[in-house]
Amino acid sequence: MNLTQPFVTEIDFASGQLSPARHVYQRRLSDMPGYYADADAVERTFANEGDRLIYEVQSVVLPADEGQLPHCTTRILPGRIGAEYHMTKGHFHARREQGEVYFGLSGQGMLLLQTADGKTSVQPIKAGTAAYVPPYWAHRTVNIGAEDFVFFCVWTAEAGHDYATIERDGFRKLIVLRDGQPTIIDNPKFI
């Protein structure tokens, strides 16, 4: 048995900063090839701004043993690539039968969910919102506001992550700015 010692982590709700500092990784536009539907807007963004930071994750890494509960904060910066809002890559769990919980800390966003057969759901998240990602649903978060969107999430260690399916197939829906409002539209690239 691998006995993990109890610990605490302080979380700054506005920034998502964990203390003590934990594992941090950033996703820039170059880390997300093909994720945004408007390839011309991606090229314009690179030409005008370089490799823009889209989001940052600070995670508490635990052994991948059954029963462990890894957790993290994610901070998605405000902005759009063309009409499409900044978003995370999104993923299924490698073990599809595992769920996850998201808790909004600051800003506002949407949780885009999709099953393998293409059923979709979109749930709003703001500070104080707890959102449940049921088993068998891929999930992606989107910042629809003018400030950082920060949330906390926790999942079971044995769930794992399958990013490859979303990288290959995408999501059926996109969240874009239309007439001054976040709008859910069909993804023209969805297979």
GIJOCOR-V729925 format. One line per field, one symbol per residue. ss: DSSP state (a for helix, b for strand, c for the rest). psi: psi as a letter, one per 20 degrees, with the letter a starting at -180 (. if undefined). burial: I if it has 16 or more other ideal C-beta (glycine too) atoms within 10 Angstrom, else O. A space follows every 50 residues. Layout:
ss: ???
psi: ???
burial: ???
This chain:
ss: cccccccccbbccccccbbcccbbbbbbaaacccccccaaaaaaaaaaac ccbbbbbbbbccccccccccbbbbbbcccbbccbbcbcccbbcccccccb bbbbbbcbbbbbbbbccccbbbbbbbcccbbbbcccbbbbbbbcccccbb bbbbbcaaaccbcaaaaaacccbbbbbbccbbbbbbccccc
psi: poopqqrqpqpohhijpqpqqappqqprhiilpihphnhhhggggghhib nppgrppoqoprqkqphqnqrrqpopqqrqocipqqrrgqqrqhnhjpaq pqopgraqaqopqprhjjpqqppqpapipppporqjpqqqqpojajrqop rqqqrqhigrpnhhghhghaqhqqorppkjqppprqoiip.
burial: OOOOOOOOOOIOIOOIIIOOOIOOOOIOIOOIOOIIIIOOOIOOIOOOOO OIOIIIIIIIOOOOOOOIOIIIIIIIOOIIIIIIIIIIIIIIIOOOOIOI OIIIIIIIIIIIIIOOOOOIOOIOIOOOIOIOIOOIIIIIIIIIIOOIII IIIOIIIOIOOOOOOIOOIIIIIIIIOOOOOIOOOOIOOOO
